[in-house]
């Protein structure tokens, strides 16, 4: 693999999604919220054995890996490479197969200590509740970034994308990638990923944010960050975006862009050079009867946005690509973040 072949380098938790529909009883039994994402506690662990006893769908997942697949869908071959830690098992092979189909090359760290991570996806109507057990994913070792296989890819990349979930175990790896990107004048993008990240990993997040050129979050994640940091208007997305955009930044020569999605509501974007001039991007509504699956729609938005970024598109075009890819995913009959085949032009 030529180091220059992959402009986008992604890092996150590779997971196999185990998706079940009509899961109202499961939400009640395990004390889950209909539209949330959590790490499994001891009380949640029986859910993985329980749900596979009924009809389920297995989907290659992990927030960053989903976004990487979305970006690759938009871009020419050899544009996206992804790393994370998996087990030496069939779940990992399913992830590799999904990546191959959509043009993502992976440089997994493989551990024999644990099985590949999994995520129980409980679908109720148009909501999804994610319960994740990281397993092998949290065995990721920073030394992998310096390996002969991965180090040239980091050197050759121009854009980096990391999911917020990774911060629960991989802070040192995130900081290393962020620092390298910043010192080289490259673009480092972070997705907050879930409300619990700013709520319970605020100290770690505070260390990563100075390296972030792009921050992506949905309304719940933005509100959680704002509440955790004492913002007076946590539900005012333009105000929260401004607060995030104007935080201290390591590479001050490059402005920070904050992108806050809100489901079918408008997407809000604030750039640090013009913090009082938020840009509002309406979303083309998908009819409720055309929505097959909401799982991973946010990851698809991120993938489309990143694809536009790597392709050198304008901010307006990047947001439009994100909206288009997310809408495509919503309408797919197959579970989880899926795309149309043959490919449809996004950019």
C-alpha positions in Angstrom: 0.0 0.0 0.0 1.4 3.4 -1.0 1.3 5.9 1.9 0.0 8.5 -0.5 -2.9 6.3 -1.5 -5.2 7.2 1.4 -5.9 10.8 2.0 -8.4 9.9 4.9 -7.2 8.0 8.0 -9.9 6.9 10.4 -9.6 5.4 13.9 -12.4 3.9 16.1 -14.0 0.9 17.6 -14.9 -1.9 15.1 -18.1 -3.5 16.2 -20.6 -6.0 14.8 -24.1 -4.6 15.2 -26.8 -7.1 16.3 -30.0 -5.4 15.4 -33.5 -6.3 16.7 -36.8 -4.5 15.8 -39.9 -3.8 17.9 -37.7 -3.8 21.0 -40.0 -1.9 23.4 -40.0 -4.8 25.9 -36.2 -4.9 25.9 -36.0 -1.2 26.6 -38.2 -1.6 29.6 -36.4 -4.8 30.9 -32.9 -3.3 30.7 -33.8 0.3 31.6 -32.8 1.7 28.3 -33.8 4.9 26.5 -35.3 4.8 23.0 -32.8 7.2 21.4 -29.5 6.8 23.3 -26.1 5.2 23.1 -24.4 3.6 26.1 -21.6 1.3 27.1 -23.0 -1.9 28.6 -22.9 -2.3 32.3 -23.0 -5.7 34.1 -26.8 -5.5 34.3 -27.0 -5.2 30.5 -24.7 -8.1 29.5 -27.5 -10.7 29.3 -29.0 -8.7 26.4 -26.5 -10.1 23.9 -27.5 -13.7 24.5 -31.2 -12.8 24.7 -31.6 -10.9 21.4 -29.9 -13.6 19.3 -32.6 -16.1 20.3 -35.1 -14.2 18.1 -34.9 -12.7 14.6 -31.9 -10.4 14.3 -29.8 -8.7 11.6 -26.0 -8.6 11.8 -24.5 -5.4 10.4 -20.9 -4.3 10.2 -20.7 -1.4 12.5 -18.8 0.9 14.8 -19.5 4.7 14.4 -16.2 5.6 12.8 -16.1 2.5 10.6 -19.6 3.4 9.3 -18.5 6.9 8.5 -15.3 5.5 6.8 -17.5 3.3 4.6 -19.7 6.3 3.8 -16.7 8.5 2.8 -15.4 5.7 0.7 -18.7 5.4 -1.1 -18.3 9.0 -2.2 -14.7 8.9 -3.2 -12.4 7.1 -5.7 -10.8 3.8 -4.7 -7.9 3.9 -2.2 -9.1 7.0 -0.5 -10.0 5.7 3.0 -8.1 3.5 5.5 -9.3 2.5 8.9 -7.8 1.2 12.1 -9.1 -0.3 15.3 -8.8 -3.6 17.2 -10.7 -6.8 16.5 -10.6 -10.4 17.6 -9.4 -13.3 15.6 -12.9 -14.5 14.8 -15.8 -14.6 12.3 -17.2 -11.3 13.4 -14.0 -9.6 12.3 -14.2 -11.4 8.9 -17.7 -9.9 8.5 -16.3 -6.5 9.1 -13.6 -7.0 6.5 -16.1 -8.2 4.0 -18.3 -5.1 4.5 -15.3 -2.8 4.2 -14.1 -4.5 1.0 -17.5 -4.0 -0.6 -17.5 -0.3 0.0 -13.9 0.4 -0.7 -12.4 0.9 2.8 -9.0 -0.7 3.5 -8.4 -1.7 7.1 -5.2 -2.1 9.1 -6.7 -3.8 12.1 -4.8 -4.6 15.2 -5.8 -8.3 15.9 -5.9 -9.6 19.5 -6.4 -13.2 20.6 -7.3 -12.0 24.1 -10.9 -11.0 23.3 -13.7 -11.4 20.7 -14.6 -8.6 18.3 -16.8 -6.0 19.9 -20.6 -6.0 19.5 -23.4 -3.5 19.7 -27.0 -4.4 20.5 -29.2 -2.1 18.4 -32.7 -2.0 19.8 -35.1 -0.5 17.2 -38.4 1.0 18.3 -40.3 2.9 15.5 -37.8 5.4 14.1 -35.6 5.4 17.2 -32.6 3.2 18.0 -31.0 2.5 21.4 -27.3 1.3 21.2 -25.8 -0.8 23.9 -22.1 -1.5 23.2 -19.7 -4.0 24.7 -16.2 -3.1 23.3 -14.5 -6.4 23.9 -11.5 -6.4 21.6 -11.9 -2.8 20.6 -10.6 -1.5 23.9 -7.5 -3.6 23.5 -6.2 -1.1 20.9 -2.6 -0.2 21.7 -1.0 3.1 20.8 2.1 1.2 19.6 0.1 0.0 16.6 0.2 3.6 15.3 4.0 3.4 15.1 4.0 0.0 13.4 5.6 -0.5 9.9 2.1 -1.1 8.6 0.3 2.0 10.0 3.0 4.7 10.5 3.4 5.4 6.7 -0.4 5.7 6.4 -0.5 8.4 9.1 2.4 10.1 7.4 0.7 10.1 4.0 -2.8 11.1 5.1 -4.1 14.6 4.9 -7.4 14.1 6.9 -8.0 12.3 10.1 -11.3 11.3 11.7 -11.9 9.8 15.1 -15.1 8.8 16.9 -15.7 10.1 20.4 -16.4 6.6 21.7 -12.7 5.8 21.3 -11.8 8.3 24.1 -13.1 5.8 26.7 -10.0 3.7 26.3 -7.8 5.3 23.6 -7.0 8.8 24.8 -3.3 8.5 24.2 -3.8 7.3 20.6 -6.2 10.1 19.9 -3.8 12.7 21.2 -0.9 11.2 19.2 -2.9 11.4 16.0 -4.3 14.9 16.8 -0.8 16.2 17.7 0.7 14.8 14.5 -2.1 16.3 12.4 -1.9 19.7 14.0 1.9 20.0 13.8 1.8 19.0 10.1 -1.1 21.4 9.3 -3.4 18.6 8.4 -7.2 18.3 9.3 -8.3 16.4 12.4 -12.0 15.8 12.8 -13.8 14.5 15.9 -17.4 13.2 16.3 -18.7 13.5 19.9 -20.6 10.3 19.2 -22.9 10.0 22.2 -24.1 12.2 25.1 -22.2 10.2 27.7 -18.9 11.2 26.2 -19.1 14.9 27.2 -21.0 13.9 30.4 -18.6 11.4 31.8 -15.4 11.8 29.8 -15.2 15.6 29.9 -11.6 15.7 31.2 -10.4 13.5 28.4 -12.4 15.4 25.8 -10.9 18.7 27.0 -7.4 17.3 26.1 -8.5 16.4 22.6 -10.5 19.4 21.6 -7.5 21.8 21.1 -6.4 19.6 18.2 -9.8 19.5 16.5 -10.3 21.4 13.2 -13.8 19.9 12.8 -16.3 18.9 15.5 -19.4 16.9 14.5 -22.2 16.2 16.9 -26.0 15.8 17.0 -28.3 17.9 19.1 -28.3 15.5 22.1 -24.5 15.4 22.2 -24.2 19.1 21.8 -26.7 19.7 24.6 -24.8 17.2 26.8 -21.5 19.0 26.2 -23.2 22.4 26.9 -24.8 21.2 30.1 -21.6 19.6 31.3 -19.7 22.9 30.7 -22.2 25.2 32.2 -23.5 26.8 29.0 -26.5 29.0 29.7 -28.4 27.9 26.7 -27.7 24.2 26.2 -30.5 23.7 23.6 -29.6 26.7 21.5 -27.6 24.9 18.8 -26.1 28.1 17.2 -24.9 29.3 20.6 -23.5 25.9 21.5 -21.7 25.6 18.1 -20.2 29.1 18.7 -19.0 28.0 22.1 -17.3 24.9 20.7 -15.9 26.8 17.7 -14.2 29.4 19.9 -12.5 27.1 22.3 -8.7 27.3 22.4 -7.1 25.7 19.4 -3.6 24.3 19.0 -3.2 25.1 15.3 -4.6 28.6 15.3 -3.7 29.2 11.7 -6.6 26.9 10.7 -10.2 27.9 11.7 -12.4 25.4 13.5 -15.7 24.3 12.0 -18.5 22.9 14.2 -21.3 20.9 12.5 -24.4 20.1 14.6 -27.1 17.9 13.1 -30.6 17.7 14.4 -32.4 14.8 12.7 -34.9 16.1 10.3 -34.4 19.6 11.6 -31.8 22.0 10.1 -28.1 21.4 10.4 -26.2 24.2 12.1 -22.6 25.1 11.2 -20.3 27.7 12.8 -16.8 28.6 11.7 -14.5 30.1 14.3 -13.5 33.0 12.0 -17.2 34.1 11.9 -18.6 32.8 15.2 -21.6 35.1 15.2 -22.7 34.1 11.7 -24.1 30.6 12.0 -25.1 28.9 8.7 -28.4 27.0 8.8 -28.9 24.2 6.3 -32.4 22.8 6.0 -32.8 19.1 5.6 -34.8 17.7 2.7 -37.4 15.6 4.6 -37.8 11.9 4.0 -41.4 10.8 4.2 -42.0 8.7 7.3 -43.4 5.9 5.2 -40.0 5.9 3.2 -37.9 5.5 6.4 -36.7 1.9 6.8 -34.0 2.3 9.3 -32.5 5.2 11.3 -29.5 3.3 12.7 -26.3 4.8 11.5 -27.8 7.8 9.8 -25.6 10.2 11.7 -22.5 8.2 10.8 -23.6 8.4 7.2 -23.9 12.2 7.4 -20.4 12.3 8.8 -19.2 10.0 5.9 -20.7 12.2 3.3 -19.3 15.4 4.9 -15.9 13.8 5.1 -16.1 12.7 1.5 -16.8 16.2 0.4 -14.0 17.5 2.5 -11.4 15.1 1.1 -12.7 15.9 -2.5 -12.0 19.6 -1.9 -15.6 20.7 -1.9 -17.0 23.8 -0.3 -18.6 23.7 3.1 -22.0 24.0 1.6 -21.3 21.0 -0.7 -19.9 19.0 2.2 -23.1 19.5 4.3 -25.2 18.7 1.2 -23.3 15.4 0.7 -23.8 14.5 4.3 -27.6 15.1 4.1 -27.8 13.1 0.8 -25.9 10.1 2.2 -27.9 10.1 5.4 -31.2 10.2 3.5 -30.0 7.4 1.3 -29.3 5.3 4.4 -32.7 6.0 5.9 -34.4 4.6 2.9 -32.5 1.3 2.6 -34.4 -1.9 3.4 -31.3 -3.6 4.8 -30.6 -2.9 8.4 -28.1 -0.3 9.6 -26.1 2.2 7.5 -26.4 0.9 4.0 -26.0 2.5 0.6 -27.5 2.1 -2.9 -25.9 -0.2 -5.4 -24.9 0.4 -8.1 -23.4 3.5 -6.7 -25.2 6.8 -6.8 -23.1 10.0 -7.2 -23.0 12.0 -4.0 -20.5 14.7 -4.8 
